[in-house]
Amino acid sequence: MAAVPAQPAVEVVDVEVRRDDAVTVEWADGRTARFGLDELRASCPCAACRTLRDRGEPAWPRPGAPDVVAITRAELVGAWGISFVWNDGHATGIYPWDSLRRWADERPPA
């Protein structure tokens, strides 16, 4: 059986979290992407949010949620991602750098 080559690591060199606006990520190869908070919250990768989306329901906004999404806290998760505590109390999603990079590569450069 042939060995499958490992994917190169996605190295992040800078992250800027603007709690009421966006998250900007810069990778070692110079690619920079800005993610709006509505986009990030609606795309939360946790199991509960994925289940909602699989059922055709939005992960954001949810009934009773604040009108405007904001980050109340951000935390690096090892060397492979970032997690957020949102102003609606949601805090279980971890956003891996490779997923954010994939999302960035699916759109035109900023």
Contacts in CASP RR format, 6 or more apart in sequence:
PFRMAT RR
TARGET T0000
AUTHOR 0000-0000-0000
METHOD contacts of the structure
MODEL  1
MAAVPAQPAVEVVDVEVRRDDAVTVEWADGRTARFGLDELRASCPCAACR
TLRDRGEPAWPRPGAPDVVAITRAELVGAWGISFVWNDGHATGIYPWDSL
RRWADERPPA
7 98 0 8 1.000
10 27 0 8 1.000
10 97 0 8 1.000
10 98 0 8 1.000
10 101 0 8 1.000
11 27 0 8 1.000
11 28 0 8 1.000
12 25 0 8 1.000
12 26 0 8 1.000
12 27 0 8 1.000
12 28 0 8 1.000
12 81 0 8 1.000
12 97 0 8 1.000
13 26 0 8 1.000
13 27 0 8 1.000
13 28 0 8 1.000
13 30 0 8 1.000
14 24 0 8 1.000
14 25 0 8 1.000
14 26 0 8 1.000
15 23 0 8 1.000
15 24 0 8 1.000
15 25 0 8 1.000
15 26 0 8 1.000
15 76 0 8 1.000
15 82 0 8 1.000
16 23 0 8 1.000
16 24 0 8 1.000
17 23 0 8 1.000
17 71 0 8 1.000
17 74 0 8 1.000
18 24 0 8 1.000
19 70 0 8 1.000
19 71 0 8 1.000
19 72 0 8 1.000
19 74 0 8 1.000
20 37 0 8 1.000
20 68 0 8 1.000
20 70 0 8 1.000
20 71 0 8 1.000
21 36 0 8 1.000
21 37 0 8 1.000
22 34 0 8 1.000
22 35 0 8 1.000
22 36 0 8 1.000
22 37 0 8 1.000
23 34 0 8 1.000
23 35 0 8 1.000
23 36 0 8 1.000
23 37 0 8 1.000
23 40 0 8 1.000
23 71 0 8 1.000
23 74 0 8 1.000
23 82 0 8 1.000
24 32 0 8 1.000
24 33 0 8 1.000
24 34 0 8 1.000
24 35 0 8 1.000
25 32 0 8 1.000
25 33 0 8 1.000
25 35 0 8 1.000
25 97 0 8 1.000
25 100 0 8 1.000
25 101 0 8 1.000
25 104 0 8 1.000
26 32 0 8 1.000
27 97 0 8 1.000
27 101 0 8 1.000
31 101 0 8 1.000
31 104 0 8 1.000
31 105 0 8 1.000
31 109 0 8 1.000
32 109 0 8 1.000
32 110 0 8 1.000
33 100 0 8 1.000
33 101 0 8 1.000
33 103 0 8 1.000
33 104 0 8 1.000
33 107 0 8 1.000
33 110 0 8 1.000
34 110 0 8 1.000
35 100 0 8 1.000
35 103 0 8 1.000
37 69 0 8 1.000
37 70 0 8 1.000
37 71 0 8 1.000
38 60 0 8 1.000
38 69 0 8 1.000
40 84 0 8 1.000
40 95 0 8 1.000
41 59 0 8 1.000
41 60 0 8 1.000
41 69 0 8 1.000
41 86 0 8 1.000
41 88 0 8 1.000
41 90 0 8 1.000
42 58 0 8 1.000
42 59 0 8 1.000
42 60 0 8 1.000
43 49 0 8 1.000
43 59 0 8 1.000
43 103 0 8 1.000
44 59 0 8 1.000
44 60 0 8 1.000
44 90 0 8 1.000
44 92 0 8 1.000
44 93 0 8 1.000
45 93 0 8 1.000
45 94 0 8 1.000
45 95 0 8 1.000
45 96 0 8 1.000
45 99 0 8 1.000
46 90 0 8 1.000
46 92 0 8 1.000
46 93 0 8 1.000
46 94 0 8 1.000
47 92 0 8 1.000
48 59 0 8 1.000
48 92 0 8 1.000
49 59 0 8 1.000
49 60 0 8 1.000
49 90 0 8 1.000
49 93 0 8 1.000
50 59 0 8 1.000
52 58 0 8 1.000
52 59 0 8 1.000
53 59 0 8 1.000
60 69 0 8 1.000
60 88 0 8 1.000
61 69 0 8 1.000
62 88 0 8 1.000
64 88 0 8 1.000
65 88 0 8 1.000
66 87 0 8 1.000
66 88 0 8 1.000
68 87 0 8 1.000
69 86 0 8 1.000
69 87 0 8 1.000
69 88 0 8 1.000
70 86 0 8 1.000
70 87 0 8 1.000
71 84 0 8 1.000
71 85 0 8 1.000
71 86 0 8 1.000
71 87 0 8 1.000
72 85 0 8 1.000
72 86 0 8 1.000
72 87 0 8 1.000
72 89 0 8 1.000
73 84 0 8 1.000
73 85 0 8 1.000
74 82 0 8 1.000
74 83 0 8 1.000
74 84 0 8 1.000
74 85 0 8 1.000
75 82 0 8 1.000
75 83 0 8 1.000
75 84 0 8 1.000
76 82 0 8 1.000
77 83 0 8 1.000
77 94 0 8 1.000
80 96 0 8 1.000
80 97 0 8 1.000
80 98 0 8 1.000
81 94 0 8 1.000
81 95 0 8 1.000
81 96 0 8 1.000
81 97 0 8 1.000
81 100 0 8 1.000
82 94 0 8 1.000
82 95 0 8 1.000
82 97 0 8 1.000
83 91 0 8 1.000
83 93 0 8 1.000
83 94 0 8 1.000
83 95 0 8 1.000
84 91 0 8 1.000
84 93 0 8 1.000
84 95 0 8 1.000
85 91 0 8 1.000
END
